[in-house]
Amino acid sequence: MATIDYRLNGGKKIHSTDKPLKIYLRYRIGSKVDFNASIGQSILFKDWNSETKKAKKDTNLNNLINRLTLHFEDFTLDNKRKGYTPNRIEVKKHFEKFFITAKPEPKQNNDTLLSYIDYLIERPQTKRELKESSINNYRRTKSFLKRFNDEVYPIDFDRINLEWYNDFVEWCESQNLSKNYIGKHIKTLKTFMNCAIEDNKTDNTQFRSKRFIVLREDADNVYLTFEELNRIWSLDLSNEPRKENARDLFLIGAYTGLRVSDYNNIKDENLTTVNGVKMFKIKTQKTGKEVAIPLHPIVLQILEKNNGTPPKRIPDQHINVLIKEVAESAGIDEVSYTTITKGGKEVHKKNYKFELVKTHTARRSFCTNAYLSNMSTIDIMAISGHTTEKAFLNYIKVTPEETAIRMSSHPFFKGQSNLKVV
């Protein structure tokens, strides 16, 4: 699995913090490729955020890092789609290509769809606050739409209709892309078009047709049972601190229902006690909604072994890699068969369950386990942020057998109904 990281001084020991330090990109593909190179920028140690791997205040530098990250994420995705692992020389060429092509685009008005998307990304965030993750999604979709514009036919506000939709889906499928990946770009495009209508850039509403659907399918995302979570918690990882840290953060997510953007950023000030109940009180990053969540005994034990404070934050992608290794060590290795649609065709794949565990598995595990424990669906949704019960029930991973077991405790199936037998 490929990882992208940024380090000062190439990861070497820093002897002086008074002088600017070069920023290095590190791109790794397992144990096969380990590429390091300066991005041609320097920064003082005090101005660098070692957790986010960004400058604390330099917006231009952060924009460069964001664009370079997307450059390598697209590279990774393209190679994964081809089933190909590049060597170090090819990685170096891709790195150099960024700096050859990354010239400032000429200033232009926002009267075309593509230039309007640039406007949405770059405009001051006083009118509509955008999270960094949303900005990155906007950039990816803009890059993807530009490819269609250059390779198939030009697009603009008025061309976004059902005919374009069908051409776009067909073009994506010809590149062997998954249904969910295509759907993400369609969803983001709808966001662009809704914004354009608000800003009086277009009056085209054909994208709101019921046939202009956001493609999606159940990608057989797994959840971990209480028993599996306990096996992960029982592992002695004291000699592997990085894995222990990732495990503890993951379990906080599994017992709170928080997204990784929240459970990986919990701070001391998020801990509070109300009427004797210890809880996390957090304003979630994605929705901005404030939630209060009682602390599970395992979460309390994690805090206790960290001297009452949350575990140290680590990059999300590192958790994704490490938690798979932790799950494998815990023996979570049952065979799972996944089915996804790629290139318009169903693709079946055999996996071990630990291979499917990722940061988001924690949140799905919470929702599913809480539901099977007969917690009120409304209470679970208050934490998860799902706005409809239909969306929540589609999200959780419950088999018909698990539903039957859950229903078996209901008075109806206990023969305790008030209805009289005739």
Secondary structure, 3 states (H helix, E strand, C coil): CEEEEEEEHHHCCCCCCCCCEEEEEEEEECCCEEEEEEEEEEECHHHEECCCCEECCCHHHHHHHHHHHHHHHHHHHHHHHHCCCCCHHHHHHHHHHHHHHCCCCCCCCCCCHHHHHHHHHHCCCCCCCCCHHHHHHHHHHHHHHHHHHHHCCCCCHHHCCHHHHHHHHHHHHHCCCEHHHHHHHHHHHHHHHHHHHHCCCCCCCHHHCCCCCCCCCCCCCCCCCHHHHHHHHHCCCCCCHHHHHHHHHHHHHHCCCCCHHHHCCCCHHHEEEECCEEEEEEECCCCCCEEEEECCHHHHHHHHHCCCCCCCCCCHHHHHHHHHHHHHHCCCCCEEEEEEEECCEEEEEEEEHHHHCCHHHHHHHHHHHHHHCCCCHHHHHHHHCCCCHHHHHHHCCCCHHHHHHHHCCCHHHHCCCCCCCC
